[in-house]
Amino acid sequence: MSTPEQSDDPTSRTSVACVPADAVGRVDVPAPRSAAPETAQPDTAAPGEAVPGTAAPAAVAAEAPAAPTAHVGRGGRVVGAVLAVLAVATIAVNLRPGATGVGPLMEPIVAAYGQGPAASGLLTALPCLAFGALGLLAVPISRRLGLTGSIVAAFVLSGVALLLRPGTEVFWLFVTLSVLALMGPALGNVLVPAWIKLHGGRRTVGLMTLYSVVLAIGGSAGASLAVPLAGGAADGWRGSLLFWGAVMALPIVVWAVALTRTGHDFPPAAPSAGRAGAPRASLLRSPTAIALTFMFALQSLNAYTQFGMLPQILADAGISPAKAGMLVGVIAGWGLVGGLVMPTVIARAPGLRFVVASFGALTTIGYLGLLLAPTASPLLWACVLGIGGFAFPTAIALLPARTRSPQVTARLSGATQPVGYLLAAIGPILAGVLLDATGSAAVVLWFLAGTGVLLAIAGFRSGLPRIVDDELAG
């Protein structure tokens, strides 16, 4: 049995990830190495294998069958290495632009529908609400349709919604189609990492890295390209949003091909899923679990408020809309660096509390810089906020680092991410209400700076070498 101090080494445990909280009791967790089916050779989990900016549900597929280059799906055909790379790359690049591409265009969008700042807050909160609520549907849907089939169906729905959304003239219909457009990304957040674990074989770590890199690229591209794609026309935002609907056709085609090879590929039940050793006490008994949930919520609150409202705030401060979108793209682009760096830091650093708390402090400093000197060095403040955003991949990687058993990791992940996203949705809505009531972007920046302080506190507690399993058993 590892001690809490020893458990900071992710290699001492199986790195797993999440399913929605209400699904943990319904999804059988695959057996550990000693109980694995004879036909499957488990992969070795890499430190920090959980992917930044997404749920990584190893409770859906905690052990991936190993093969040199491919895996035979339950449909009986091989998912080759090239097809796996294409599938992961094309899906990952489409998981964020539908959300990040709206913020830089928020002003013309709400103006076209005769709406105000409160509508901006609602649109900004939609990704958090969708990722939290719709993500809970991922496991039940994939149980019925399989992992690949669920991803194909969800992205077909999202693609149609993205194509229809720009043409609507009614605001509530625009909102409805925006929710449907987020169905694919919401399910993809949960299911794509599970698909990689199931079909990646010995290429799992490489595919996870590819997924993390392309995910960050897609998020940055959505924000950076929004205004250039819109051009100078008053209704150019419609064409900009339409672009990502067209791009989504590519992963649909690739994953449809993959579906012909995988068939129904939901992982089979494991006989040891309910064995002893995975405490079933409420996670509310664990201070570490609570701290991680608030850390995830506060970072997501900041990320999606930045995506949705920061371009408008920067434009009001005298920065051109194109440059404002570029700066938000810079903030998102730092997520690539954080996703590559933080798992290694977590694996090697003897103490993390000050490192994790520093991300909240940097977030506050970035907002204060924009508040006091927005046009003096906006690129500097964007970089500071981007590094503060390392809290996101850190929170994801801390989930396996602060647990011992796969079952507890799955429960922690499943509670932290959906609950965190739903709590995070409060931020953009409140920011929109504040902007609507006061007409002052400074009030919003002060509010966000305050959330950075709270993030530092939650991060400090999350960084302590405590194990959730021990807190539940104590």
LINCORJO-V292882 format. One record per backbone hydrogen bond with DSSP energy under -0.5 kcal/mol. CO is the residue of the C=O (numbers start at 0). NH is the residue of the N-H. If there is no record, write none. Layout:
co->(CO;CO)
nh->(NH;NH)
This chain:
co->(2;4;5;7;8;9;12;13;19;19;20;22;22;25;31;32;36;39;40;42;45;50;54;55;56;56;63;66;70;70;72;76;77;78;79;80;81;82;83;84;85;86;87;88;90;91;95;95;96;98;98;99;101;102;104;105;106;107;108;109;110;115;115;116;117;118;119;120;121;122;124;125;126;127;128;129;129;131;132;133;134;136;137;138;139;140;141;145;146;147;148;149;150;151;152;153;153;154;155;156;157;158;159;160;161;163;163;164;169;170;171;172;173;174;175;176;177;178;179;179;180;181;182;183;184;185;186;186;187;189;189;190;191;192;193;194;195;199;200;202;203;204;205;206;207;208;209;210;211;212;213;214;215;216;217;218;219;220;221;223;224;225;226;229;232;234;234;235;236;237;238;239;240;241;242;243;245;246;246;247;248;249;250;251;252;253;254;255;256;257;257;258;260;261;262;269;271;274;276;281;282;284;285;286;287;288;289;290;291;292;293;294;295;296;297;298;299;300;301;302;303;304;304;305;305;308;309;310;311;312;313;314;319;320;321;322;323;324;325;326;327;328;329;331;332;332;333;334;335;336;337;340;340;341;342;343;344;351;352;353;354;355;355;356;356;357;358;359;360;361;362;363;364;365;366;367;368;372;376;377;378;379;380;381;382;383;384;386;387;388;388;389;390;391;392;393;394;395;395;396;397;399;401;404;405;406;407;408;409;409;410;411;412;413;413;414;415;416;417;418;419;420;422;423;423;424;425;426;427;428;429;430;431;432;433;434;438;439;440;441;442;443;444;445;446;447;448;449;450;451;452;453;454;455;456;457;458;460;462;462;463;466;467;468;469)
nh->(6;7;8;9;11;12;14;15;22;23;23;25;26;27;34;35;39;41;65;44;48;53;56;57;59;60;42;201;72;78;75;72;79;70;83;84;85;86;87;88;89;90;91;92;93;94;98;99;100;101;102;103;104;105;108;109;110;111;112;114;113;118;119;120;121;122;123;124;125;126;128;129;130;131;132;133;134;135;135;136;137;140;141;142;143;144;145;149;150;151;152;153;154;155;156;157;183;158;159;160;161;162;163;164;165;166;167;167;173;174;175;176;177;178;179;180;181;181;182;183;184;185;186;187;188;189;189;190;191;56;193;194;195;196;197;198;199;202;203;206;207;208;209;210;211;212;213;214;215;216;217;218;219;220;221;222;223;224;225;227;228;229;230;232;235;237;238;239;240;241;242;243;244;245;246;247;248;249;250;251;252;253;254;255;256;257;258;259;260;260;261;262;76;74;264;272;274;277;278;284;285;286;289;290;291;292;293;294;295;296;297;298;299;300;301;302;303;304;305;306;307;308;309;309;310;312;313;314;315;316;318;317;323;324;325;326;327;328;329;330;331;332;333;334;335;336;337;338;339;340;341;343;344;345;346;347;348;355;356;357;358;358;359;359;360;361;362;363;364;365;366;367;368;369;370;371;372;376;380;381;382;383;384;385;386;387;388;389;390;391;392;393;394;395;396;397;398;398;399;400;401;402;467;408;409;410;411;412;18;413;414;415;416;20;417;418;419;420;421;422;423;424;425;426;427;428;429;430;431;432;433;434;435;436;437;438;440;443;444;445;446;447;448;449;450;451;452;453;454;455;456;457;458;459;460;461;462;463;351;352;465;470;471;472;473)
